[in-house]
Amino acid sequence: MKIILLFLALTLPVMAGDIYITKYESQADIKVYVAKYQSQADLKVWVAKYASLADGKDEVWNYVKYESQADINIYFVKYESQADLKVYFVDYESQAGWINSHKWQGRLSK
C-alpha cells in the first residue's frame, strides 16, 4: 500500500502554491535551502499575500497557518547539502520561475 501511495505522490502533478512550514524535518515533503544568489537556486520564488495569487504555481508561494490548508509541507534547512530544493526569493512575481527544473518538473507536490 505504501508503495502505491508513493508512486501516486511522485507521478500526479499537483502544483504547489499554499506552503506550510514544518517545525521538524521529518514532517516535511521537501527540504528547502534559501540560496544567497539566484544563480545557486533551482527555483526563484515570489511570496504572495493572497492564496488566490499562488493557486497552482510552483514559483508563487502563499504561506498558510495550518498544515491541512497546504499543498506541500516544507522545512528550511541550514546547509545547501541538506536540501532537496534550492530557492531564491524575488521581489516581483514576474521574476519568479524555474532556473533548474529538469529534476523537479511535476515533483513539487504532496
C-alpha positions in Angstrom: 0.0 0.0 0.0 2.8 2.4 0.9 4.5 1.8 -2.5 1.3 2.6 -4.3 0.9 5.9 -2.4 4.5 6.8 -3.0 4.1 6.1 -6.7 1.0 8.3 -6.9 2.6 11.1 -5.0 5.6 11.2 -7.4 3.5 10.9 -10.6 0.4 13.0 -10.1 1.3 16.7 -10.9 -0.3 18.7 -8.1 1.4 22.0 -8.3 2.5 23.8 -5.1 1.2 27.2 -4.0 0.0 27.0 -0.5 3.0 26.3 1.7 3.2 25.1 5.3 6.5 25.4 7.1 7.0 22.4 9.4 8.9 22.6 12.7 10.6 19.3 12.1 12.4 17.9 9.1 10.6 14.6 9.4 7.3 16.3 8.8 8.3 17.9 5.5 7.6 16.8 2.0 10.6 18.8 0.7 13.7 20.2 2.5 14.4 23.7 1.2 17.6 25.8 1.2 17.5 29.5 0.7 20.3 30.5 -1.7 22.2 33.7 -1.3 22.3 34.2 -5.1 19.8 33.4 -7.8 22.4 31.5 -9.8 22.6 29.0 -7.0 18.9 28.3 -6.9 16.7 25.7 -8.7 13.6 27.9 -8.3 13.0 31.7 -7.9 10.1 32.2 -5.6 7.7 35.1 -5.1 5.7 35.1 -1.9 2.0 36.2 -2.5 -0.1 38.0 0.1 -3.2 36.2 -1.0 -3.9 32.5 -1.7 -5.6 33.2 -5.0 -2.4 34.5 -6.4 -0.5 31.3 -5.7 -3.0 28.8 -6.9 -1.3 26.1 -8.9 2.0 27.8 -9.4 5.3 26.3 -8.2 7.1 29.7 -8.3 4.4 31.6 -6.3 4.1 30.7 -2.7 1.4 31.6 -0.1 2.2 30.6 3.5 -0.7 29.0 5.3 -1.2 28.8 9.1 -2.3 25.2 9.2 -0.9 22.0 7.6 -4.3 20.9 6.4 -4.5 24.0 4.2 -1.2 23.3 2.4 -0.4 21.9 -1.0 3.0 21.0 0.3 4.9 21.0 3.6 8.5 22.3 3.6 11.3 22.5 6.1 14.0 25.1 5.7 17.5 23.6 6.2 20.6 25.4 7.2 23.0 23.9 4.7 22.8 23.5 1.0 23.9 19.9 1.1 20.8 19.0 3.2 18.3 20.4 0.7 16.1 18.7 -1.9 15.4 22.1 -3.5 17.3 25.4 -3.5 15.2 28.6 -3.8 15.9 32.3 -4.1 13.2 34.8 -3.1 12.4 37.6 -5.5 10.6 40.9 -5.1 8.2 40.6 -8.1 6.1 37.9 -9.5 7.4 38.5 -13.0 10.9 37.5 -11.7 9.8 34.1 -10.4 10.3 30.9 -12.2 12.3 27.7 -12.6 16.0 28.0 -13.2 16.9 24.3 -12.9 13.6 22.4 -13.4 14.9 19.3 -15.1 15.0 17.3 -11.9 11.8 18.9 -10.4 9.3 19.1 -13.2 6.0 18.0 -11.7 7.5 16.9 -8.4 6.8 19.9 -6.2 3.7 18.3 -4.8 2.4 16.1 -2.0 
